Amino acid sequence: MAKAIHNTRGKFKTLSLKLSAKEYIFLQKCVLIEQSTINKFIKKYLREGMDELKPRVKEWEDQVQPDNQLLLFDFDAKPEQKNMLEEYEEFYELDKE
């Protein structure tokens, strides 16, 4: 029987960012202006940005088709090309004589 692995440390994930020296100095100045910590500052503006994107994400989720949905139109498939003259050759045999 398989055991589920539980994260005992909590529900938070770690995010790692790489900033240039200029970006980090600018971030420190912004944090001083906001009188906050770097983590709180980043979280605050991430939340604001995500709130702005929520309608677009909801619209995108509504457009995504479930995996078990029937595929009616396969636009990637190329139809087989047939030569109608060869296919209906028997009808034109009288004209050949």
C-alpha positions as protocol buffer text, in pm:
chain_id: "A"
residue {
  index: 1
  type: MET
  ca { x: 0 y: 0 z: 0 }
}
residue {
  index: 2
  type: ALA
  ca { x: 143 y: 337 z: -105 }
}
residue {
  index: 3
  type: LYS
  ca { x: 187 y: 603 z: 159 }
}
residue {
  index: 4
  type: ALA
  ca { x: 114 y: 965 z: 84 }
}
residue {
  index: 5
  type: ILE
  ca { x: 403 y: 1201 z: 142 }
}
residue {
  index: 6
  type: HIS
  ca { x: 301 y: 1502 z: 349 }
}
residue {
  index: 7
  type: ASN
  ca { x: 495 y: 1822 z: 379 }
}
residue {
  index: 8
  type: THR
  ca { x: 529 y: 1864 z: 756 }
}
residue {
  index: 9
  type: ARG
  ca { x: 684 y: 2211 z: 730 }
}
residue {
  index: 10
  type: GLY
  ca { x: 370 y: 2382 z: 601 }
}
residue {
  index: 11
  type: LYS
  ca { x: 199 y: 2482 z: 285 }
}
residue {
  index: 12
  type: PHE
  ca { x: 455 y: 2734 z: 161 }
}
residue {
  index: 13
  type: LYS
  ca { x: 692 y: 2689 z: -132 }
}
residue {
  index: 14
  type: THR
  ca { x: 1036 y: 2839 z: -177 }
}
residue {
  index: 15
  type: LEU
  ca { x: 1096 y: 3085 z: -459 }
}
residue {
  index: 16
  type: SER
  ca { x: 1445 y: 3175 z: -570 }
}
residue {
  index: 17
  type: LEU
  ca { x: 1524 y: 3489 z: -771 }
}
residue {
  index: 18
  type: LYS
  ca { x: 1842 y: 3611 z: -932 }
}
residue {
  index: 19
  type: LEU
  ca { x: 1883 y: 3988 z: -939 }
}
residue {
  index: 20
  type: SER
  ca { x: 2160 y: 4202 z: -1076 }
}
residue {
  index: 21
  type: ALA
  ca { x: 2346 y: 4427 z: -833 }
}
residue {
  index: 22
  type: LYS
  ca { x: 2156 y: 4734 z: -960 }
}
residue {
  index: 23
  type: GLU
  ca { x: 1822 y: 4558 z: -926 }
}
residue {
  index: 24
  type: TYR
  ca { x: 1903 y: 4451 z: -570 }
}
residue {
  index: 25
  type: ILE
  ca { x: 2008 y: 4803 z: -468 }
}
residue {
  index: 26
  type: PHE
  ca { x: 1686 y: 4941 z: -620 }
}
residue {
  index: 27
  type: LEU
  ca { x: 1486 y: 4675 z: -434 }
}
residue {
  index: 28
  type: GLN
  ca { x: 1652 y: 4775 z: -106 }
}
residue {
  index: 29
  type: LYS
  ca { x: 1561 y: 5140 z: -168 }
}
residue {
  index: 30
  type: CYS
  ca { x: 1200 y: 5047 z: -241 }
}
residue {
  index: 31
  type: VAL
  ca { x: 1185 y: 4843 z: 79 }
}
residue {
  index: 32
  type: LEU
  ca { x: 1317 y: 5139 z: 280 }
}
residue {
  index: 33
  type: ILE
  ca { x: 1052 y: 5367 z: 128 }
}
residue {
  index: 34
  type: GLU
  ca { x: 776 y: 5115 z: 207 }
}
residue {
  index: 35
  type: GLN
  ca { x: 924 y: 5050 z: 554 }
}
residue {
  index: 36
  type: SER
  ca { x: 896 y: 4678 z: 502 }
}
residue {
  index: 37
  type: THR
  ca { x: 1112 y: 4370 z: 458 }
}
residue {
  index: 38
  type: ILE
  ca { x: 1219 y: 4234 z: 121 }
}
residue {
  index: 39
  type: ASN
  ca { x: 994 y: 3927 z: 154 }
}
residue {
  index: 40
  type: LYS
  ca { x: 687 y: 4130 z: 253 }
}
residue {
  index: 41
  type: PHE
  ca { x: 752 y: 4381 z: -24 }
}
residue {
  index: 42
  type: ILE
  ca { x: 783 y: 4111 z: -292 }
}
residue {
  index: 43
  type: LYS
  ca { x: 475 y: 3923 z: -163 }
}
residue {
  index: 44
  type: LYS
  ca { x: 267 y: 4244 z: -158 }
}
residue {
  index: 45
  type: TYR
  ca { x: 341 y: 4332 z: -519 }
}
residue {
  index: 46
  type: LEU
  ca { x: 313 y: 3972 z: -636 }
}
residue {
  index: 47
  type: ARG
  ca { x: -38 y: 3960 z: -486 }
}
residue {
  index: 48
  type: GLU
  ca { x: -131 y: 4287 z: -659 }
}
residue {
  index: 49
  type: GLY
  ca { x: -2 y: 4159 z: -993 }
}
residue {
  index: 50
  type: MET
  ca { x: -183 y: 3827 z: -955 }
}
residue {
  index: 51
  type: ASP
  ca { x: -507 y: 4006 z: -865 }
}
residue {
  index: 52
  type: GLU
  ca { x: -482 y: 4198 z: -1191 }
}
residue {
  index: 53
  type: LEU
  ca { x: -432 y: 3874 z: -1386 }
}
residue {
  index: 54
  type: LYS
  ca { x: -715 y: 3677 z: -1221 }
}
residue {
  index: 55
  type: PRO
  ca { x: -976 y: 3763 z: -1492 }
}
residue {
  index: 56
  type: ARG
  ca { x: -736 y: 3657 z: -1769 }
}
residue {
  index: 57
  type: VAL
  ca { x: -649 y: 3332 z: -1589 }
}
residue {
  index: 58
  type: LYS
  ca { x: -1020 y: 3256 z: -1533 }
}
residue {
  index: 59
  type: GLU
  ca { x: -1089 y: 3319 z: -1904 }
}
residue {
  index: 60
  type: TRP
  ca { x: -799 y: 3091 z: -2000 }
}
residue {
  index: 61
  type: GLU
  ca { x: -919 y: 2815 z: -1765 }
}
residue {
  index: 62
  type: ASP
  ca { x: -1268 y: 2834 z: -1916 }
}
residue {
  index: 63
  type: GLN
  ca { x: -1122 y: 2780 z: -2263 }
}
residue {
  index: 64
  type: VAL
  ca { x: -908 y: 2478 z: -2172 }
}
residue {
  index: 65
  type: GLN
  ca { x: -1072 y: 2153 z: -2284 }
}
residue {
  index: 66
  type: PRO
  ca { x: -1077 y: 1860 z: -2044 }
}
residue {
  index: 67
  type: ASP
  ca { x: -869 y: 1557 z: -2142 }
}
residue {
  index: 68
  type: ASN
  ca { x: -1173 y: 1330 z: -2178 }
}
residue {
  index: 69
  type: GLN
  ca { x: -1363 y: 1562 z: -2416 }
}
residue {
  index: 70
  type: LEU
  ca { x: -1446 y: 1419 z: -2755 }
}
residue {
  index: 71
  type: LEU
  ca { x: -1231 y: 1558 z: -3036 }
}
residue {
  index: 72
  type: LEU
  ca { x: -1470 y: 1638 z: -3320 }
}
residue {
  index: 73
  type: PHE
  ca { x: -1241 y: 1832 z: -3549 }
}
residue {
  index: 74
  type: ASP
  ca { x: -879 y: 1735 z: -3592 }
}
residue {
  index: 75
  type: PHE
  ca { x: -737 y: 2037 z: -3772 }
}
residue {
  index: 76
  type: ASP
  ca { x: -385 y: 1893 z: -3775 }
}
residue {
  index: 77
  type: ALA
  ca { x: -489 y: 1590 z: -3980 }
}
residue {
  index: 78
  type: LYS
  ca { x: -452 y: 1625 z: -4356 }
}
residue {
  index: 79
  type: PRO
  ca { x: -738 y: 1482 z: -4561 }
}
residue {
  index: 80
  type: GLU
  ca { x: -659 y: 1213 z: -4813 }
}
residue {
  index: 81
  type: GLN
  ca { x: -653 y: 1352 z: -5166 }
}
residue {
  index: 82
  type: LYS
  ca { x: -835 y: 1140 z: -5424 }
}
residue {
  index: 83
  type: ASN
  ca { x: -845 y: 1171 z: -5798 }
}
residue {
  index: 84
  type: MET
  ca { x: -1216 y: 1173 z: -5885 }
}
residue {
  index: 85
  type: LEU
  ca { x: -1152 y: 1072 z: -6246 }
}
residue {
  index: 86
  type: GLU
  ca { x: -980 y: 753 z: -6137 }
}
residue {
  index: 87
  type: GLU
  ca { x: -1238 y: 685 z: -5869 }
}
residue {
  index: 88
  type: TYR
  ca { x: -1533 y: 710 z: -6112 }
}
residue {
  index: 89
  type: GLU
  ca { x: -1350 y: 569 z: -6415 }
}
residue {
  index: 90
  type: GLU
  ca { x: -1620 y: 310 z: -6478 }
}
residue {
  index: 91
  type: PHE
  ca { x: -1876 y: 582 z: -6554 }
}
residue {
  index: 92
  type: TYR
  ca { x: -1658 y: 727 z: -6827 }
}
residue {
  index: 93
  type: GLU
  ca { x: -1575 y: 404 z: -7009 }
}
residue {
  index: 94
  type: LEU
  ca { x: -1843 y: 467 z: -7272 }
}
residue {
  index: 95
  type: ASP
  ca { x: -1677 y: 791 z: -7372 }
}
residue {
  index: 96
  type: LYS
  ca { x: -1347 y: 613 z: -7446 }
}
residue {
  index: 97
  type: GLU
  ca { x: -1490 y: 400 z: -7728 }
}
